[in-house]
Amino acid sequence: MRPFANEEWFSAILPNSNVPLSGMMSISGHGHILYIYENVDRYIQNAVAFVRMGIQQGHQTAIIESAALYETIRRLLSRQMDESQLALVHHIDREELYRMDGGFRSGVFMERFSRAVEAYQSQGLFLRTWGNIPLKDVQEISLELDAMEHLADECVGGNGLISVCAYDGRQISAAFQLALLRSHEYHMTDEEFVGSSLYLRRSDIYPSLAVQNEQQIDMDRSKQEASLMRSQLLATKHQLESFITRNLDPVLILDDHDLTVSVNQAFETTFGWTMDELVGMPGHSLPLLPDERAFEVGRNKTIITAGGSIEGYESERVTKSGVRLHVMVSSFPLHDAEDVIRGRAVIIRDITERMQAQELLIRSEKLSIAGELAAGIAHEIRNPVTALKGFLQLLQSGSTEKRDYFYEIMASEIRRIEQILSELLMLAKPQAVHFEAKDIRLLLEDVVTLLNAQAILNDVQIVTSFSDEEMRIMCEENQLKQVCINMIKNAIEAMPRGGSLIIDARMMKPYGRGVMVSFIDEGCGIPAHLLERLGQPFYTTKEKGTGLGFMVSKKIVENHGGTVAVHSEENKGTTIVIRLPLDGDRTGDGG
């Protein structure tokens, strides 16, 4: 395991303790033990020690293992035990126990395991089990394995067993390991044996693990409580170390003075700076933090210091080579033995590829909209072109009367064509994402200009009702126009026999909370049982729709810190309400 740069700080948070394993562990009552091993030789040695201690106490042991490894363990035991003692050792072929047609299922496994336990316990002897979990396709069956371990924990407690569940630490993720710790009272590695501080059923725990010599089992209560505390602290330390070093996402540790204590290998790989380059550096001075995101550090420290945590938000970070990454940032506090917050862990997940895929989807939808609007745009351009043609013919005829008036009208018609083509180009051409303050009323007017011809062709009248006061929002103009175009286009299509579409924009009450834009049509409406599926990819109420338009629009609004609500009644119409924060109200959460 990779050492931390500031061991003194980590010792203050989680006091260290060396806990020897060999021949010195004792569990009273029952125990469910998670064993994460890294070395097969150490795994075999610990299995032998576990069985030998059971035999010395008159326990029988069932070993769930492959035939080859079981023979190795039994051969080593035979050097120290006679045949009568070896008779207490039983083998269950793990391949047979875990093999199932149609994939692994926790319920089927527990039925088989419970039958085996009942058979051995019928002999009247205390039973301990040692199981090596096969890890083929572990990612696909991780949920079933987690469910199995929770069921096994109930079985262990109900039958008074001591049970070891061994996993190859080289094949499971840190996240899955943390999940397993919640269903096991104890955590064992190749070198140590401690209590699991993440165990979810502590109220049902029997007298805890005492890391000590078997001759000290009868130690007084105060020493036992002290041992429990040391074990829990040590377990927490190793769980934290394991979580940080094995995490596939970059992890950064800051102390209570906001100084960098450590980073993991994933952090170094993603951002390019080594731990030695960053240790001791204040959080707000870290080179991966863009200047415009520096405010996040102080704000998030305030959240963590107050005992809160940050679940995850989108932000940006910069690599050593200057590449800007889209990231998802989460953070949680780190406590010392007195439960005082001594720092925080920050997880920075690179979501650049996901964001690029999202942008590609948005561009694809924009092109689709442009194609669908082609007929209306052609009609809208043809009108001013016809007017221009007529005025040119008048000028060619030699008429000089009202020449200036003709020129003014022609210039006006040309500007109208330019505006329509600009809006169309906005849809068809990839745009750089750039947030800036815009008045939502002007944005809506541009969109109505583009779609008015489409509405006229479908006998739909667009009626606008905008508040007189300025409504400036911080937005990516092209993306929000795409949302409005999609909403208006859907409303037009929902009224095949014509009708009215009202677009209402006003401030939300009380003032300062944001703006509310409503699209109210008189169309066919959406049945109640279909409303809940609206926004799912590829789900559509239209014959030739893809279901992506509304989903993309909803995601764009959410990226702007807003929300989308749909109210609809079949055969009466649909109202879509978009709420967006005002310029200055939209803030990002920090890491």
Residue pairs with C-beta under 8 A, 6 or more apart in sequence:
1 241
1 242
1 245
2 245
2 264
2 265
4 10
4 241
4 253
4 261
4 262
5 261
5 262
5 275
5 276
5 279
6 255
6 261
6 262
6 279
9 255
9 261
9 342
9 343
10 237
10 261
12 336
12 342
13 237
13 334
13 335
13 336
13 337
13 342
13 343
14 233
14 234
14 236
14 237
14 240
14 336
14 337
15 230
15 233
15 234
15 337
16 234
16 237
17 211
17 230
17 231
17 233
17 234
19 192
19 193
19 194
19 211
19 231
19 234
20 211
21 46
21 49
21 188
21 191
21 192
21 193
22 49
23 49
23 53
23 213
23 214
24 211
24 212
24 213
24 214
25 53
25 193
25 209
25 211
26 209
26 210
26 212
26 214
26 217
27 162
27 186
27 209
28 206
28 207
28 217
29 160
29 206
29 207
30 156
30 157
30 159
30 160
30 161
30 162
30 206
31 156
31 161
31 162
31 163
31 185
31 186
31 206
31 209
32 152
32 153
32 156
32 157
32 163
32 165
32 183
32 184
32 185
32 186
33 162
33 163
33 164
33 165
33 184
33 185
33 186
33 187
33 188
33 193
34 165
34 167
34 180
34 181
34 183
34 184
34 186
34 187
34 188
34 196
35 43
35 46
35 164
35 165
35 166
35 167
35 188
35 189
36 166
36 167
36 169
36 172
36 177
36 187
36 188
36 189
36 242
37 43
37 46
37 166
37 167
37 168
37 169
37 189
37 190
38 169
38 170
38 189
38 190
39 190
42 190
42 191
43 132
43 166
43 190
44 69
44 72
44 73
44 76
46 188
46 190
47 63
47 65
47 73
47 130
47 166
48 73
48 76
48 77
50 61
50 128
50 130
50 164
51 61
51 63
51 73
51 77
51 89
51 130
52 77
52 80
52 81
54 60
54 61
54 88
54 128
54 162
55 61
55 81
55 85
55 88
55 89
57 126
58 88
58 125
58 126
59 88
59 125
59 126
59 127
59 128
59 162
60 88
60 89
60 90
60 120
60 123
60 125
60 126
60 127
60 128
61 88
61 89
61 90
61 127
61 128
61 129
61 130
62 90
62 91
62 92
62 116
62 117
62 120
62 127
62 128
62 129
62 130
63 70
63 73
63 89
63 90
63 91
63 92
63 129
63 130
63 131
64 92
64 94
64 97
64 129
64 130
64 131
64 132
65 73
65 91
65 92
65 94
65 130
65 131
65 132
66 93
66 94
66 95
66 132
67 91
67 93
69 132
70 91
74 86
74 89
74 91
77 86
77 89
78 86
88 125
90 120
92 116
94 131
94 132
94 133
94 134
95 134
97 109
97 112
97 113
97 116
98 104
98 109
98 133
98 134
100 108
100 109
103 140
103 141
103 144
104 141
104 144
104 145
105 144
106 144
106 145
106 147
106 148
106 151
107 151
109 148
110 148
110 151
110 152
110 155
113 152
113 155
114 155
117 127
117 129
117 155
117 159
117 161
120 127
121 127
121 159
126 160
127 159
127 161
128 161
128 162
128 163
128 164
129 161
129 162
129 163
129 164
130 163
130 164
130 166
131 163
131 164
131 165
131 166
132 166
133 145
133 165
133 166
133 167
135 167
135 168
135 171
135 172
138 145
138 171
138 172
138 176
139 173
142 176
142 179
145 176
146 176
146 179
146 180
146 183
149 165
149 180
149 183
149 184
150 183
152 163
152 165
152 183
153 183
153 184
153 185
153 201
155 161
156 162
156 163
157 201
157 204
164 188
165 180
165 184
167 177
167 180
169 177
169 189
172 180
173 246
173 248
174 242
174 243
174 245
174 246
174 247
174 248
175 247
177 242
177 243
177 246
178 198
178 239
178 243
181 187
181 196
181 198
181 199
181 239
182 196
182 198
182 199
182 200
183 199
183 200
184 196
184 199
185 195
185 196
185 199
185 201
185 205
185 208
185 209
186 193
186 194
186 195
186 196
186 209
187 193
187 194
187 195
187 196
187 235
187 238
187 239
188 194
189 238
192 234
192 238
193 209
193 211
194 209
194 211
194 231
194 232
194 234
194 235
194 238
195 208
195 209
195 228
195 231
195 232
195 235
196 235
196 239
197 232
197 233
197 235
197 236
197 239
198 239
199 205
207 224
208 224
208 227
208 228
208 231
209 227
209 228
209 231
210 216
210 217
210 219
210 224
210 227
210 228
211 227
211 230
211 231
212 219
212 227
219 227
229 337
233 337
240 334
240 345
243 251
244 251
244 253
244 262
244 264
244 345
245 264
245 265
247 264
247 266
247 347
248 266
249 266
249 347
249 348
249 349
249 350
250 263
250 264
250 266
250 267
250 269
250 270
250 271
250 347
250 348
250 349
250 350
251 263
251 264
251 266
251 267
251 345
251 346
251 347
251 348
252 260
252 262
252 263
252 267
252 286
252 345
252 346
252 348
253 260
253 261
253 262
253 263
253 334
253 343
253 344
253 345
253 346
254 260
254 261
254 283
254 343
254 344
254 346
255 261
255 342
255 343
256 341
256 342
256 343
258 282
258 283
258 284
258 297
258 301
259 280
259 281
259 282
259 283
260 278
260 279
260 280
260 281
260 282
260 283
260 286
261 279
261 343
262 275
262 279
263 273
263 275
263 278
267 273
267 275
267 348
268 274
268 275
270 319
270 325
270 348
270 350
271 288
271 317
271 319
271 320
272 319
272 320
272 321
273 287
273 288
273 320
278 286
283 289
283 297
283 301
284 294
284 297
284 298
287 318
287 320
288 317
288 318
288 319
289 296
289 297
289 317
289 318
290 316
290 317
290 318
290 324
293 315
293 316
293 317
293 588
293 590
295 590
296 315
296 329
296 588
296 589
296 590
296 591
297 590
297 591
298 590
299 589
299 590
300 310
300 331
300 344
300 589
300 590
300 591
301 344
303 309
303 310
303 331
304 310
304 331
304 332
304 333
304 341
304 344
305 333
305 341
307 333
307 341
308 333
309 330
309 331
309 332
309 333
310 329
310 330
310 331
310 332
310 589
310 590
310 591
311 330
312 328
312 329
312 330
312 349
313 328
313 329
313 588
313 589
313 590
313 591
314 326
314 327
314 328
314 351
314 559
314 588
315 326
315 327
315 328
315 329
315 588
315 589
315 590
315 591
316 324
316 325
316 326
316 327
317 324
317 325
317 327
317 348
318 324
318 325
319 325
325 350
325 352
326 350
326 351
326 352
326 354
326 355
327 348
327 349
327 350
327 351
327 352
328 348
328 349
328 351
329 346
329 347
329 348
329 349
329 589
329 590
329 591
330 346
330 347
330 349
330 591
331 344
331 345
331 346
331 347
331 591
332 344
332 345
333 341
333 343
333 344
334 341
334 342
334 343
334 344
334 345
335 341
335 342
336 342
346 591
348 591
358 555
359 433
361 548
361 552
362 479
362 482
362 552
362 555
362 556
363 430
364 548
365 482
365 486
365 548
365 549
365 552
366 427
366 428
366 482
367 427
367 428
368 546
368 549
369 427
369 482
369 485
369 486
369 489
369 549
370 424
370 427
370 428
372 489
373 424
373 427
373 450
373 451
373 454
373 485
373 489
375 454
375 457
376 451
376 453
376 454
376 455
376 457
377 420
377 424
377 450
377 453
377 454
379 453
379 456
379 457
380 420
380 450
380 452
380 453
381 417
381 420
381 421
383 453
384 413
384 414
384 416
384 417
385 413
385 417
387 409
387 410
387 413
388 410
388 413
388 414
391 406
391 409
391 410
392 410
394 406
395 403
395 406
419 446
419 449
420 449
420 450
423 446
423 447
423 449
423 450
423 481
424 450
426 478
426 481
427 482
427 485
431 478
433 476
433 479
434 476
435 474
435 475
435 476
436 474
436 475
436 477
437 472
437 473
437 474
437 475
437 583
438 472
438 473
438 475
438 477
438 480
439 470
439 471
439 472
440 471
440 472
440 473
440 475
440 480
440 505
440 515
440 517
440 580
441 466
441 467
441 470
441 471
441 505
443 475
443 477
443 480
443 481
443 484
444 464
444 466
444 484
444 503
444 505
444 517
445 464
446 481
447 481
447 484
447 485
447 488
448 462
448 464
448 488
448 503
450 485
451 462
451 485
451 488
451 489
451 492
452 462
454 489
454 492
455 461
455 462
455 488
455 492
455 501
458 492
458 493
458 495
458 496
458 498
459 497
459 498
459 499
460 491
460 492
460 495
460 498
460 499
460 500
460 501
461 499
461 500
461 501
462 488
462 500
462 501
462 503
463 500
463 501
463 502
463 503
464 502
464 503
464 504
464 505
465 502
465 503
465 504
465 505
466 504
466 505
466 506
467 505
467 506
467 507
469 507
471 505
471 506
471 507
471 515
471 582
472 582
472 583
473 514
473 515
473 560
473 580
473 581
473 582
473 583
473 586
474 560
474 581
474 583
474 584
474 586
475 560
475 580
476 556
476 560
479 556
479 559
479 560
480 556
480 560
482 552
482 553
482 556
483 553
483 556
483 557
483 578
484 517
486 549
486 550
486 552
486 553
487 519
487 553
487 576
487 578
488 501
488 503
488 519
490 549
490 550
491 501
491 519
491 521
491 523
491 574
492 501
493 523
493 542
494 521
494 523
494 524
494 525
494 573
494 574
495 501
495 521
495 522
495 523
495 524
496 524
499 521
499 522
499 523
500 521
500 522
501 519
501 520
501 521
501 522
502 518
502 519
502 520
502 521
503 517
503 518
503 519
503 520
504 516
504 517
504 518
504 520
505 515
505 516
505 517
505 518
506 515
506 516
507 513
507 514
507 515
507 516
508 514
508 515
508 516
508 579
512 582
512 585
513 581
513 582
513 585
514 562
514 579
514 580
514 581
514 582
514 585
515 579
515 580
515 582
516 577
516 578
516 579
517 577
517 578
517 580
518 575
518 576
518 577
518 578
519 575
519 576
519 578
520 573
520 574
520 575
521 573
521 574
521 575
522 572
522 573
523 573
523 574
524 570
524 571
525 568
525 569
525 570
525 571
525 572
525 573
525 574
526 534
526 541
526 566
526 568
526 570
526 574
527 570
528 570
530 541
531 566
531 568
533 539
534 541
534 550
534 566
535 550
535 551
535 554
536 547
536 551
537 547
537 548
537 551
538 546
538 547
538 548
539 547
540 546
540 547
553 564
554 564
557 563
557 564
557 578
557 580
558 564
560 580
560 581
560 586
561 580
561 581
561 585
561 586
562 578
562 579
562 580
562 581
563 578
563 579
564 576
564 577
564 578
565 576
565 577
565 579
566 574
566 575
566 576
566 577
567 574
567 575
567 576
567 577
568 574
568 575
